[in-house]
């Protein structure tokens, strides 16, 4: 394992501990099984996305996008995949991505991997977490413009017909968060 990978792993472990997410062993895992946490998301969605153009730069320039998201279950429900495609309101910007979510029954947590269609690669490390009381929180530590930051995805009160997800960055290990991606999903009429 390379030195940079070891540092990233150490940072991710420290970040999740600071954020209150602790890795668990199978015998320590809560009784609740999160295997069906993403069941609400399966199928086709209309997407309305607001994306902060320059995160962690003190900027307030948001770009609005619309498009579609299609999610499917894999491997007897232990994984799912999402195809995401949106275009900015002025038609000049396009985002195409693939998400792979893998469920670990031992820890009862999901690992979320993103595939970047524009660059032909998986991002890493995965964003890891679970749902509790209608709120899903997923964390990781990533390199961003030469520094290590925390990344958080939060799903709030999803239903079969609507879902809301926000991505935030923290440059100070979770003391403060800047929302930079607001995604609202609605079923097609």
C-alpha positions in Angstrom: 0.0 0.0 0.0 1.4 3.4 -0.9 2.2 6.1 1.7 -0.5 8.4 0.3 -3.1 5.5 0.5 -2.1 4.8 4.1 -2.4 8.5 5.0 -5.9 8.6 3.3 -6.9 5.5 5.2 -5.7 7.0 8.5 -7.5 10.2 7.8 -10.7 8.5 6.9 -10.6 6.5 10.1 -9.9 9.6 12.1 -12.6 11.5 10.3 -15.3 9.0 10.8 -14.4 8.7 14.5 -14.5 12.5 14.9 -17.8 12.6 13.1 -19.3 10.0 15.4 -19.3 7.1 12.9 -17.3 4.3 14.3 -16.4 1.1 12.4 -18.2 -1.9 13.9 -17.5 -5.6 14.1 -20.4 -8.0 13.2 -21.0 -8.8 16.9 -21.2 -5.1 17.8 -23.6 -4.2 15.0 -27.0 -2.8 15.9 -30.0 -5.2 15.6 -31.5 -3.1 12.8 -30.6 -4.4 9.3 -30.0 -1.7 6.7 -30.2 -4.0 3.7 -33.3 -2.2 2.5 -32.2 1.4 3.2 -32.2 2.3 -0.5 -35.3 0.5 -1.5 -37.1 3.8 -1.8 -34.6 4.9 -4.5 -35.2 2.1 -7.0 -36.6 3.1 -10.4 -36.7 6.2 -12.5 -36.6 9.7 -11.1 -36.7 13.3 -12.4 -33.8 15.2 -11.0 -33.5 18.9 -10.0 -29.9 19.6 -8.9 -28.3 22.8 -7.5 -24.5 22.6 -7.5 -22.2 25.2 -6.0 -19.8 26.1 -8.7 -16.7 26.7 -6.5 -16.9 24.8 -3.2 -14.8 26.0 -0.2 -13.9 29.2 -1.9 -16.4 31.5 -0.2 -18.4 31.7 -3.4 -22.2 31.7 -3.7 -22.6 30.9 -7.4 -25.0 28.0 -7.9 -25.8 26.3 -11.1 -29.2 24.6 -11.6 -29.5 21.3 -13.5 -32.3 19.0 -14.5 -32.2 15.4 -15.8 -32.8 11.8 -14.8 -31.7 9.2 -12.4 -32.3 5.5 -12.8 -31.6 3.1 -10.0 -31.5 -0.8 -10.0 -30.9 -3.5 -7.4 -28.0 -6.0 -7.9 -26.8 -9.1 -6.2 -30.0 -10.1 -4.3 -30.4 -6.5 -3.0 -26.9 -6.3 -1.5 -26.0 -3.7 -4.0 -27.5 -1.1 -6.3 -26.5 1.1 -9.1 -27.6 4.5 -10.3 -27.2 6.1 -13.7 -27.3 9.9 -13.2 -27.4 12.4 -16.1 -28.2 16.2 -15.8 -27.8 19.3 -17.9 -27.5 22.9 -16.7 -30.5 25.2 -17.4 -28.5 27.1 -20.0 -27.4 23.8 -21.7 -23.7 24.5 -21.3 -22.8 22.0 -18.5 -23.5 18.3 -18.3 -22.9 15.8 -15.5 -23.0 12.0 -16.2 -22.2 9.7 -13.4 -22.7 6.2 -12.1 -23.0 5.3 -8.5 -22.4 1.8 -7.0 -23.7 1.2 -3.5 -22.5 -2.0 -1.7 -24.0 -3.3 1.5 -21.8 -4.9 4.1 -24.0 -7.1 6.3 -21.2 -7.5 8.9 -21.2 -3.7 9.7 -24.7 -3.0 8.4 -23.2 0.0 6.5 -23.3 1.0 2.8 -20.2 2.0 0.8 -21.0 4.4 -2.0 -18.6 4.4 -4.9 -18.8 7.0 -7.7 -17.8 6.4 -11.3 -16.8 9.5 -13.2 -18.0 9.1 -16.9 -16.0 12.2 -18.0 -12.7 10.8 -16.8 -13.4 7.0 -17.0 -12.5 6.1 -13.4 -13.9 5.2 -10.0 -13.5 7.8 -7.3 -12.3 6.7 -3.9 -12.4 6.2 -1.1 -16.0 5.2 -0.8 -18.4 7.3 1.3 -19.6 5.0 4.1 -22.6 5.1 6.4 -26.2 4.1 7.1 -29.8 5.3 7.7 -31.1 5.9 11.2 -34.6 7.3 11.9 -35.2 8.4 8.3 -31.9 10.1 7.8 -28.9 8.6 5.9 -25.5 9.9 6.6 -22.4 8.8 4.7 -18.8 10.1 5.3 -15.3 9.9 3.9 -12.0 11.8 3.7 -10.9 13.0 0.3 -8.2 15.1 -1.3 -9.6 18.4 -2.6 -7.4 21.0 -4.2 -4.3 19.8 -2.3 -5.8 19.3 1.1 -7.7 16.6 2.9 -11.4 17.3 3.6 -14.4 15.4 4.9 -17.2 14.7 2.5 -20.7 14.0 3.8 -23.8 12.8 2.0 -27.1 13.3 3.8 -30.5 11.7 2.7 -33.4 13.2 4.6 -36.9 11.6 5.0 -37.0 9.8 1.6 -40.4 8.5 0.5 -41.5 6.3 -2.5 -42.3 9.5 -4.5 -39.7 12.1 -3.4 -36.1 12.2 -2.0 -33.7 14.8 -1.0 -29.9 14.5 -0.8 -27.2 17.0 0.0 -23.4 16.8 -0.3 -21.3 18.9 2.0 -17.5 19.5 2.5 -15.7 20.2 5.7 -12.2 21.6 5.6 -11.9 21.5 9.5 -12.7 17.8 10.3 -16.4 18.3 10.8 -16.6 21.5 12.9 -18.2 23.2 10.0 -19.9 22.1 6.7 -20.5 23.8 3.4 -23.4 22.4 1.4 -22.3 22.2 -2.3 -24.8 19.8 -3.9 -28.6 19.8 -3.4 -30.4 17.1 -5.2 -34.2 16.7 -5.2 -35.7 13.6 -6.8 -39.4 13.2 -7.9 -41.1 10.4 -9.7 -42.1 11.1 -13.3 -45.8 12.0 -13.7 
